[in-house]
Amino acid sequence: MNNTDYSESAFSTTMIHAGQHKDPENGALVTPIFQTTTFAFDNMDVPAAIYTGKKPGCTYTRVKNPTTIQLEDKMALVEGGEACVATSSGVGAIGSTILSLLGAGDHIIAGKVVYGITQVMLHHFKRFGMEVTQVDTSDLQAVEEAIQPNTKMIYLETPANPTLVISDIEGCARIAHEHDALLMVDGTFAPPPIQFALKLGADIVVHSSTKYLCGHGDAIGGLVIGPKKYIDMIRVDGIKSICGDCPSPFNSWLTLRGMKTEAIRVKLHCENALKLAKFLERHPYIKSVRYPGLESHPQHELAKHQMNGLYGGIVTFEMNDIGPKSGFEVCTDLLNNLKVVTLAVSLGEVDSLIEFPAGMTHRTCTKEELKAAHITDRMIRFSVGLEDADDLIHDFEQAFAKI
Ligand SMILES: *Cc1c(COP(=O)(O)O)cnc(C)c1O
């Protein structure tokens, strides 16, 4: 492990160097891909020492792998956490963490607006005997009022997908800790250097590294960062024994490669998103725009403090009815006519991606379910990529002209 202290380094330096160890045999600068399932032992002393924790080392890639360890070490240093464990996906990171740390009879307070599959997962947790209360976690009073004697965790996503509601991490951490509960934050929409959830008081932060951290749309993965005692439990109980939720060495390598440029990519995503949000906010076809960096965002002041003035790369907007066309039809027309922006789910990639929840991912939801998730029938989620901002604006202009 590279023990250099990066706490005083600029973020981009940390992102490139932290966790990186030079290959002792050949001096390879870039982390090799250790594409192996198992690790040969010279004699019985070696496994005896590893299995009893007397010596570090790998025995089997489901539990530890040298490529994945470099990713974990880098991310722990980047977030300023004690330890990190990598998982096969962001959903895996959330599931393995909760299944490792909580059990039947425990109560979770979760945000009302969470990633779609997280919502499904919360239903399954009830099947396993956990209690789940969903509240608007941007309302600290509602969080406080939901506390029960068996509350073990407050779980929130900030900014939330796709409504970009911001929850106050410091405020929720205070409430959690007053009641001996953990605060777990899904920080996928705002990875460092935008938001440092642990430094704001969260106990555990999870990321879908599929999004900004990998950044190139070629590897699914998840990362959990927090105190070593919890990360060890997640690795041993959740990943080794319950969920088998390990990344492939190649995906860990792709994520490591993506992370080297994350600092500069994220800055540009944020700059482009602000330009596009301002363009859309002025356009007569647009009913409303949600972006934490706009003064019109109801929690702009909180976002300014909590997101280091960077605000992320996702813009959510609603279309007006135009002539005889409903907002839903207008959204469909717009998405059928964009040329540079790609119609696809996922986010946080170099390519701009756009999705229409009511017409795509949430198409089978009832009106009540959409309302509960604050998703309207004319709402579009736009992941602003790294193309030239003027080209993106022109793409919208030509598509608007065809509506
Ligand atoms: C994509 C996403 C996830 C799930 O991550 P996967 O890597 O796709 O499993 C979880 N939370 C948020 C906020 C996401 O955007």
The ligand as an ORCA input file, in Angstrom:
! r2SCAN-3c Opt
* xyz 0 1
  C     -26.977      4.133    -11.260
  C     -27.263      4.398     -9.838
  C     -27.244      3.351     -8.889
  C     -27.013      1.919     -9.292
  O     -25.737      1.673     -9.737
  P     -25.381      0.475    -10.758
  O     -23.917      0.595    -10.867
  O     -26.129      0.741    -12.019
  O     -25.834     -0.795    -10.108
  C     -27.487      3.666     -7.572
  N     -27.755      4.941     -7.188
  C     -27.798      5.949     -8.066
  C     -28.087      7.320     -7.579
  C     -27.563      5.720     -9.413
  O     -27.610      6.746    -10.301
*
